[in-house]
Amino acid sequence: MQGELSPNMAIAIASSKAKKLLLPIHRSNIEIIGIAAEPLPHLVEKLLAQIRKCMEMEDENVRG
């Protein structure tokens, strides 16, 4: 596999209660309206920033 999702994998991911963070990777014949095309390294930086934010919020919730 080269990053493809099987139907069963997609169902398992979608049905999970976990928060999902998606990277809008542009591929031929697929266009995501309202999302600017950015280089993958920029998207990864944004993803990491969001993960850090989620972890900080989780830490605050645990501490009370």
C-alpha positions, 0 to 999 in steps of 0.5 A: 500500500502507498497510503491508500485506505481500505473500506474497512480501515475508513469505517474503523477510523470514522467510527472511532471517538478519537479526534481526527486531524486531516491533511488536505493533500491535493491529488489529481482529480480531487479538489477540496473547496475552500482549502488553499494548496500549501506545501506538505512541510507547511501542512505538517507544521500546522498539524504539529501545532494542532497536536500540541494544542490538543495535548495542552488542552488535555493536560489542563483537563486532567489537572482540573 
